[in-house]
């Protein structure tokens, strides 16, 4: 899978599985998490641990969105991203 396809995969996971603000399925919100996808992809490509990816997602929710984070859910998303990335690399 090439880099643009891997980035699309991360974008889809963030929108449909992570979705901390609940915009899944709203057409106008399809790009809501696009700002975070490149950082996540870079973490996957450089071998960051699931914990590091989850911590990043948690910090986004807590610090940028100013919402209550769900670290367990972020751990699950990190594991999902890692599995999908491994399948496509």
Buried (B, 14 or more C-beta within 10 A) or exposed (E): EEEEEBBBBBBBBBBEEBBBEEBEEEEEBBEBBEEBBEBBBEBBEEEBEBEEBBBBBBEBBBEEEEEEBBBEBBBBBBEBBBEBBEEEE
